[in-house]
Amino acid sequence: MELFPVEYGRDLIERHRERFDDAVVVTQPEVWPAVETRIGPATPRHVEIAHDLTPGGLERLVDELPEAPIVGVGGGVAMDVAKWVHWRRQTPLTQVPGLPSVNACFTRMTAIRDGGIVRYDGGAVPDLVLVDFELMRTAPIAMIRAGIGDVLSCHTARFDWELAVAAGNDPAWDEEAAAASLRYISNLAEAAPAIHDATDEGIEALMELHREIGWRCHDLGHARFEEGSEHFFAYCFEEVTGRTILHGEIVSLGVIAMSLAQDNRPQHPLDIIRAAGTRHRLDDLGLTWDEVETTLRRLPAFAQEGRYWDSIAQRFAVTDDLLDNLRQAVS
C-alpha cells in the first residue's frame, strides 16, 4: 500500500520549523501554544483557528486566507480544514497532529457538516505528516486513549458491511479489506496497554493503524470496513444533544452500543476499551443516560433520513434487554 509519508520521533517540530515560516497555520487553541513556543524564529504568515466545517465556512477560508503553504496543527477539525484549503488551492500541506484521537491526518477527504449531515469530500495528500511524541503527550491522557475509536470501529463496521452485502446493498465485499479489519482489531488489542501508558511505542502503533486504515479507505473508494453504525450513533448523538464530545470517545461508546445491537461479541471491544483506559462510563464523559437512550431511539430514523450506508442502525429494535445491557456496560 502507498501510505502517506510520515515521520515519527521527538523534536520534530524544531527539526522542521522551516515548514511553519511564512505559512498559513490552521490550528486549534488547545494545541497551538505548545507548538508556537517550539518553532523558534519561524514566523507564520497567518494563524487560523479552525472551527467551521460547513461548506460555506470552508469556502470562505479558501477565498480569504493568504496564498501560502498550509500547516495543519491539532485534532480532527484542524486537519480537515487544512486538507480542504490545500485540496481546493493545490498548495503544499504539512499535517502535525496534536493528538491521536482521530485518523484525519491520514485520510484524503474532509468530514463536512452539511445541514446536520456528515458527508465526505476532497482529495488531500500531505507532503508530510509529523508525529511528534512530545507534542502528543502535551494533550490530556484521556485524549490519547480516545485515539482507539477510529480503529475499534472496525469491529462493528465490518459486521454492518457484511449485513448490507447480504441484503444486496452497498459496495461489493472485499475479502482482503474484511480480513484486514480483523487484523486491525487484533493489533489494537495488543497495543492497548502501551496506548494506556502513552508510550512512544503505543502512540506510533496507534498512528500506524490510522495510517493504514486511512489509505485503505482511499484505495477501496469507501470506508465500509471502518465506518458504520457506531459512527452513525456518534452523528446522531450530535443531532440529539446539540453538542459534541471527543470523537474517539463517542465512537467507542457507539461501538459498545452497536455491538450489543448486532449481538457481535460485545465483550471484546469493551475489553480493549478498558485495557486502553478509554473513557466510556457516562459519569466520566459527562453524559446522562437519557441522552444515550434518546440517541438510540432516534438512530434508526436518523440513519434512514441521512441516507447513511445500510447497517444495523437502520434495522435494530430498542429492547429492554439492549438498554439494560448497555446501561450496565457504561455505568
MOLINHU-V898249 format. One record per residue. N is the residue number from 1. RES is the residue in one letter. PHI is phi in radians with two decimals (NA if undefined). OMEGA is omega as a letter, one per 30 degrees, with the letter a starting at -180 (NA if undefined). D_FIRST is the distance of its C-alpha to the first C-alpha in whole Angstrom. Layout:
<<N,RES,PHI,OMEGA,D_FIRST> <N,RES,PHI,OMEGA,D_FIRST>>
//
This chain:
<<1,M,NA,l,0> <2,E,-1.55,a,4> <3,L,-1.47,l,6> <4,F,-1.00,l,10> <5,P,-1.17,a,12> <6,V,-2.49,l,14> <7,E,-2.26,l,17> <8,Y,-1.89,l,19> <9,G,2.70,l,22> <10,R,-1.91,a,26> <11,D,1.07,a,28> <12,L,-1.21,a,25> <13,I,-1.12,l,27> <14,E,-1.12,a,30> <15,R,-1.26,a,28> <16,H,-2.09,a,26> <17,R,-1.10,a,29> <18,E,-1.12,l,29> <19,R,-1.19,a,27> <20,F,-1.51,a,29> <21,D,-1.24,l,32> <22,D,1.09,l,33> <23,A,-1.81,l,30> <24,V,-1.57,l,30> <25,V,-1.70,l,29> <26,V,-1.83,a,28> <27,T,-2.56,l,29> <28,Q,-2.32,a,31> <29,P,-1.12,a,34> <30,E,-1.27,a,33> <31,V,-1.90,a,31> <32,W,-1.00,a,32> <33,P,-0.99,a,35> <34,A,-1.21,l,33> <35,V,-1.55,a,31> <36,E,-1.02,a,34> <37,T,-1.28,a,36> <38,R,-1.88,a,33> <39,I,-1.60,l,33> <40,G,1.03,a,36> <41,P,-1.34,l,37> <42,A,-1.08,a,35> <43,T,-2.22,l,36> <44,P,-1.09,l,34> <45,R,-1.26,a,35> <46,H,-2.72,l,35> <47,V,-2.04,a,34> <48,E,-1.92,l,33> <49,I,-1.45,a,33> <50,A,-1.37,l,31> <51,H,-2.71,a,32> <52,D,-2.01,l,32> <53,L,-1.88,l,29> <54,T,-1.37,l,32> <55,P,-0.96,a,31> <56,G,-1.12,a,34> <57,G,-1.13,l,34> <58,L,-1.15,a,30> <59,E,-1.21,l,32> <60,R,-1.07,l,35> <61,L,-1.15,l,33> <62,V,-1.02,a,31> <63,D,-1.35,a,35> <64,E,-1.79,a,36> <65,L,-1.21,l,34> <66,P,-1.05,l,34> <67,E,-1.33,a,32> <68,A,-2.96,l,30> <69,P,-0.98,a,27> <70,I,-1.89,l,26> <71,V,-2.17,l,25> <72,G,-1.60,a,24> <73,V,-2.35,l,26> <74,G,2.43,a,26> <75,G,-1.70,a,25> <76,G,-1.07,a,23> <77,V,-1.12,l,26> <78,A,-1.11,l,26> <79,M,-1.04,a,22> <80,D,-1.19,l,23> <81,V,-1.13,l,26> <82,A,-1.05,l,24> <83,K,-1.08,a,21> <84,W,-1.12,a,24> <85,V,-1.11,l,26> <86,H,-1.05,a,23> <87,W,-1.12,a,22> <88,R,-1.27,a,25> <89,R,-1.81,a,26> <90,Q,1.04,l,23> <91,T,-1.71,l,24> <92,P,-1.01,a,22> <93,L,-2.33,l,21> <94,T,-2.07,l,21> <95,Q,-1.96,l,20> <96,V,-2.19,a,22> <97,P,-1.13,a,22> <98,G,-1.69,l,25> <99,L,-2.81,a,24> <100,P,-1.64,a,21> <101,S,-1.46,l,23> <102,V,-2.48,a,21> <103,N,-1.77,a,17> <104,A,-1.07,a,18> <105,C,-1.25,a,17> <106,F,-1.99,l,13> <107,T,-2.04,a,14> <108,R,-1.45,a,15> <109,M,-1.71,l,18> <110,T,-1.69,l,21> <111,A,-1.50,a,23> <112,I,-1.46,l,26> <113,R,-1.69,a,30> <114,D,-2.20,l,32> <115,G,1.07,l,35> <116,G,1.49,l,34> <117,I,-1.96,l,31> <118,V,-1.64,l,27> <119,R,-2.32,a,25> <120,Y,-2.03,l,22> <121,D,-2.69,l,22> <122,G,1.98,a,20> <123,G,-2.84,a,17> <124,A,-1.52,l,17> <125,V,-2.28,a,14> <126,P,-1.25,l,16> <127,D,-1.17,a,17> <128,L,-2.83,l,17> <129,V,-1.92,a,17> <130,L,-1.81,l,19> <131,V,-1.85,a,20> <132,D,-1.63,a,23> <133,F,-1.06,a,25> <134,E,-1.15,l,28> <135,L,-1.11,l,28> <136,M,-0.97,a,26> <137,R,-1.37,l,29> <138,T,-1.33,l,31> <139,A,-1.33,l,30> <140,P,-0.95,a,33> <141,I,-1.00,l,31> <142,A,-1.08,a,31> <143,M,-1.23,l,28> <144,I,-1.19,a,26> <145,R,-1.18,l,27> <146,A,-1.25,a,26> <147,G,-1.10,a,22> <148,I,-1.28,a,22> <149,G,-1.00,a,23> <150,D,-1.40,l,19> <151,V,-1.84,l,18> <152,L,-1.00,a,21> <153,S,-1.05,l,21> <154,C,-1.02,a,19> <155,H,-1.04,a,22> <156,T,-1.52,a,24> <157,A,-1.15,l,21> <158,R,-1.06,l,20> <159,F,-1.05,l,24> <160,D,-1.06,a,25> <161,W,-1.08,l,22> <162,E,-1.10,l,23> <163,L,-1.08,a,27> <164,A,-1.17,a,26> <165,V,-1.09,l,25> <166,A,-1.08,l,28> <167,A,-1.58,l,30> <168,G,1.44,a,29> <169,N,-2.01,l,27> <170,D,1.23,a,24> <171,P,-1.04,a,20> <172,A,-1.05,l,20> <173,W,-1.13,l,19> <174,D,-2.16,a,15> <175,E,-1.12,a,16> <176,E,-1.14,l,12> <177,A,-1.14,l,12> <178,A,-1.12,l,16> <179,A,-1.18,l,15> <180,A,-1.10,a,12> <181,S,-1.08,l,15> <182,L,-1.19,l,18> <183,R,-1.14,l,15> <184,Y,-1.06,l,15> <185,I,-1.13,l,19> <186,S,-1.09,l,20> <187,N,-1.14,l,18> <188,L,-1.13,l,20> <189,A,-1.06,l,23> <190,E,-1.18,a,22> <191,A,-1.49,a,22> <192,A,-0.95,l,25> <193,P,-1.08,l,27> <194,A,-1.24,l,26> <195,I,-1.14,l,25> <196,H,-0.94,a,28> <197,D,-1.55,l,30> <198,A,0.97,l,27> <199,T,-1.33,l,26> <200,D,-0.95,a,24> <201,E,-1.14,l,22> <202,G,-1.18,l,22> <203,I,-1.12,a,21> <204,E,-1.14,l,18> <205,A,-1.05,l,17> <206,L,-1.15,a,18> <207,M,-1.19,l,16> <208,E,-1.18,l,13> <209,L,-1.12,l,13> <210,H,-1.03,a,13> <211,R,-1.10,a,10> <212,E,-1.22,l,8> <213,I,-1.09,a,10> <214,G,-1.06,a,11> <215,W,-1.24,l,8> <216,R,-1.10,l,8> <217,C,-1.03,l,11> <218,H,-1.15,a,11> <219,D,-1.09,l,8> <220,L,-1.39,a,11> <221,G,1.49,l,14> <222,H,-2.83,a,16> <223,A,-2.15,a,16> <224,R,-1.05,a,18> <225,F,-1.30,a,16> <226,E,-2.19,a,17> <227,E,-2.20,a,20> <228,G,-2.67,a,23> <229,S,-1.05,l,27> <230,E,-1.15,l,26> <231,H,-1.27,l,25> <232,F,-1.12,l,28> <233,F,-1.04,a,30> <234,A,-1.11,a,29> <235,Y,-1.18,l,30> <236,C,-1.15,l,33> <237,F,-1.01,l,34> <238,E,-1.05,a,34> <239,E,-1.19,a,36> <240,V,-1.18,a,39> <241,T,-1.69,a,39> <242,G,1.26,l,39> <243,R,-2.53,l,37> <244,T,-2.17,l,34> <245,I,-2.17,a,33> <246,L,-0.94,a,30> <247,H,-0.93,a,27> <248,G,-1.10,l,25> <249,E,-1.33,a,29> <250,I,-1.23,l,30> <251,V,-1.20,l,26> <252,S,-1.08,l,27> <253,L,-1.08,l,30> <254,G,-1.10,l,29> <255,V,-1.10,l,27> <256,I,-1.05,a,30> <257,A,-1.13,a,32> <258,M,-1.32,l,30> <259,S,-1.16,l,29> <260,L,-1.19,l,33> <261,A,-1.10,l,34> <262,Q,-1.42,a,31> <263,D,0.95,a,33> <264,N,-2.07,l,29> <265,R,0.75,a,30> <266,P,-1.10,a,31> <267,Q,-1.22,a,32> <268,H,-1.11,l,28> <269,P,-1.13,l,27> <270,L,-1.14,l,30> <271,D,-1.11,l,30> <272,I,-1.16,l,27> <273,I,-1.01,a,28> <274,R,-1.19,l,31> <275,A,-1.14,l,30> <276,A,-1.41,a,28> <277,G,1.31,a,31> <278,T,-1.24,a,30> <279,R,-1.14,l,33> <280,H,-2.53,l,33> <281,R,-1.41,a,37> <282,L,-1.04,a,39> <283,D,-1.09,a,41> <284,D,-1.18,a,38> <285,L,-1.53,a,37> <286,G,1.26,a,40> <287,L,-1.89,l,40> <288,T,-1.87,l,42> <289,W,-1.10,l,42> <290,D,-1.05,l,44> <291,E,-1.10,a,41> <292,V,-1.19,a,38> <293,E,-1.12,l,41> <294,T,-1.10,l,41> <295,T,-1.08,l,37> <296,L,-1.06,a,37> <297,R,-1.22,l,40> <298,R,-1.42,a,39> <299,L,-0.98,a,35> <300,P,-1.00,l,36> <301,A,-1.21,l,37> <302,F,-1.04,a,35> <303,A,-1.14,l,32> <304,Q,-1.24,a,34> <305,E,-1.11,a,35> <306,G,-1.43,a,32> <307,R,0.96,l,30> <308,Y,-1.27,l,28> <309,W,-0.90,l,25> <310,D,-1.03,a,28> <311,S,-2.83,l,28> <312,I,-1.11,a,30> <313,A,-1.05,l,31> <314,Q,-1.46,a,33> <315,R,-2.07,a,35> <316,F,-1.40,l,36> <317,A,-1.89,l,39> <318,V,-1.47,a,40> <319,T,-1.66,l,43> <320,D,-1.08,l,45> <321,D,-1.11,l,43> <322,L,-1.07,a,40> <323,L,-1.10,a,41> <324,D,-1.12,a,43> <325,N,-1.16,l,40> <326,L,-1.18,a,38> <327,R,-1.08,l,41> <328,Q,-1.15,a,41> <329,A,-1.23,a,37> <330,V,-1.98,a,37> <331,S,-1.83,NA,41>>
//
